[in-house]
Structures are given as C-alpha cells and as structure tokens.
C-alpha cells in the first residue's frame, strides 16, 4: 500500500511539473483522466485479490504470515527432513537446516522442548508448533 502511495505521489508530482513546464491545461486534463483510469484498475485488482472466490487471492501475498492455525500431520524432530520441518509455522529452510545440524551434532532430541536449544527457535516459535511436534 505504501509503495502504491509513493507511485501515486510520483505520478502526481510528475504531472504537476509537466503541466507547469508546458503551461498546457489540456495535458493536465489528460493526466487526470489517465490517473482516474489507473486508479479504477488498481481498485478492481485489489477487490479481486481480496475476494475469497479467486484462486489468486490465497497465494497472492507470498510473504504474509498465515492467519489460521497450522493443521496437518505431526512432525518428528528426530526423523523429519528439511522439507517436512518447513511445514511447521515459522520454520524456513535455514531453521530446518539448523534443526538437522543440531540433531546430527548432539544426537536425537530427548524431549520436544529441546528444540528450543536450536539457534533461532525460542519459546514463541515452540509454542506455535508444540501440538505438531513429536520425537
């Protein structure tokens, strides 16, 4: 949203500058019309993305955290590979690799709470995933 505002501001300032430079009122009207068309297109795209009926609305925000609880199979801390560990909430490739490296260096986890000894995994991340963790 902030990027859109920056782009909009840039278009606005560019239009004002060109209007002043050319002294042409016709250009300002054309700019206003083009802006209104662009704005309508952006609003329509936003509405499509927010609509729960479109396939793209669920996958559009790739970096947006999931707002629903993670459901699915249990993940074994002592046997899961990196791909399986990444199914946990907040665990990406680096944390998954850190869990595996910790497991290889220190042996199997004795309790699920021991995963908090891995760098980058603290109480909050553990609490989010506690229900899905098994040994």
C-alpha positions as CSV (number, residue, x, y, z in Angstrom):
1,X,0.0,0.0,0.0
2,X,2.8,2.4,0.9
3,X,4.6,1.6,-2.4
4,X,1.3,2.4,-4.3
5,X,1.1,5.8,-2.4
6,X,4.7,6.5,-3.4
7,X,4.0,5.7,-7.0
8,X,0.9,7.8,-6.9
9,X,2.8,10.7,-5.5
10,X,5.4,10.4,-8.1
11,X,2.8,10.4,-10.9
12,X,1.1,13.4,-9.3
13,X,4.3,15.4,-8.9
14,X,5.4,14.5,-12.5
15,X,2.0,15.6,-13.8
16,X,2.2,18.9,-12.0
17,X,5.8,19.5,-13.1
18,X,5.0,18.8,-16.8
19,X,1.8,20.9,-16.6
20,X,3.8,23.9,-15.2
21,X,6.6,23.3,-17.7
22,X,4.3,23.1,-20.7
23,X,1.7,25.5,-19.4
24,X,-0.9,23.4,-21.1
25,X,-4.2,22.8,-19.3
26,X,-5.1,20.1,-21.9
27,X,-2.3,17.9,-20.6
28,X,-3.4,18.3,-17.0
29,X,-6.9,17.1,-18.0
30,X,-5.5,14.1,-19.9
31,X,-3.2,13.3,-17.0
32,X,-6.2,13.4,-14.6
33,X,-8.2,11.1,-16.9
34,X,-5.3,8.6,-17.1
35,X,-4.9,8.7,-13.4
36,X,-8.6,8.0,-12.7
37,X,-8.5,5.1,-15.2
38,X,-5.3,3.7,-13.4
39,X,-6.9,4.2,-10.0
40,X,-10.1,2.3,-11.1
41,X,-7.9,-0.5,-12.4
42,X,-6.0,-0.8,-9.2
43,X,-9.1,-0.8,-7.1
44,X,-10.6,-3.5,-9.2
45,X,-7.4,-5.6,-8.9
46,X,-7.5,-5.1,-5.1
47,X,-11.1,-6.2,-5.0
48,X,-10.3,-9.4,-7.0
49,X,-7.4,-10.2,-4.7
50,X,-9.5,-9.7,-1.5
51,X,-12.3,-11.9,-2.9
52,X,-12.3,-15.3,-1.3
53,X,-13.6,-16.9,-4.5
54,X,-10.5,-16.3,-6.6
55,X,-7.6,-18.8,-6.7
56,X,-5.0,-16.0,-6.7
57,X,-6.3,-14.4,-3.5
58,X,-5.0,-17.1,-1.3
59,X,-1.5,-17.2,-2.8
60,X,-1.0,-13.5,-3.7
61,X,0.7,-12.4,-0.6
62,X,3.6,-14.8,-0.6
63,X,5.3,-13.3,2.5
64,X,2.2,-12.7,4.5
65,X,2.0,-14.9,7.6
66,X,-0.8,-17.4,7.9
67,X,-3.6,-16.2,10.0
68,X,-5.1,-19.6,10.6
69,X,-3.7,-22.3,12.8
70,X,-1.4,-24.7,11.1
71,X,-3.1,-28.1,10.7
72,X,-1.7,-31.3,9.4
73,X,0.4,-34.3,10.3
74,X,2.8,-34.4,13.2
75,X,6.4,-33.7,12.5
76,X,9.1,-35.9,14.1
77,X,12.0,-33.8,15.3
78,X,14.3,-36.9,15.2
79,X,13.4,-38.1,11.7
80,X,12.0,-35.3,9.6
81,X,13.9,-34.0,6.7
82,X,14.3,-30.3,5.8
83,X,11.1,-30.2,3.7
84,X,9.0,-31.8,6.4
85,X,10.4,-29.4,9.0
86,X,9.5,-26.4,6.9
87,X,5.8,-27.4,7.2
88,X,6.0,-26.0,10.8
89,X,4.8,-22.5,11.3
90,X,7.7,-20.0,11.2
91,X,10.3,-22.6,10.1
92,X,12.0,-21.9,6.8
93,X,15.0,-23.6,5.1
94,X,17.6,-22.1,7.4
95,X,15.8,-23.1,10.6
96,X,15.1,-26.5,9.2
97,X,18.8,-27.0,8.4
98,X,19.7,-25.7,11.8
99,X,17.4,-28.3,13.4
100,X,19.0,-31.1,11.4
101,X,22.6,-29.8,12.1
102,X,21.8,-29.7,15.8
103,X,20.4,-33.2,15.7
104,X,23.5,-34.5,13.9
105,X,25.9,-32.8,16.3
106,X,24.1,-33.6,19.6
107,X,22.1,-36.8,18.8
108,X,18.4,-37.3,18.9
109,X,16.1,-34.9,20.8
110,X,15.1,-36.3,24.1
111,X,12.1,-34.1,24.5
112,X,10.2,-31.8,22.1
113,X,11.2,-28.9,24.4
114,X,14.9,-29.5,23.4
115,X,14.2,-28.0,20.0
116,X,14.4,-24.6,21.7
117,X,18.2,-25.2,22.1
118,X,18.5,-24.7,18.3
119,X,19.5,-21.2,17.4
120,X,16.6,-19.2,16.1
121,X,13.9,-21.3,17.9
122,X,12.6,-19.7,21.0
123,X,9.6,-20.1,23.3
124,X,7.2,-18.3,20.9
125,X,8.0,-20.4,17.9
126,X,8.0,-23.5,20.0
127,X,4.5,-22.6,21.4
128,X,3.1,-22.2,17.9
129,X,4.3,-25.6,16.9
130,X,4.1,-27.6,20.1
131,X,0.9,-29.5,19.1
132,X,2.5,-30.8,15.9
133,X,5.9,-31.9,17.3
134,X,6.7,-35.5,18.2
135,X,10.0,-37.3,18.8
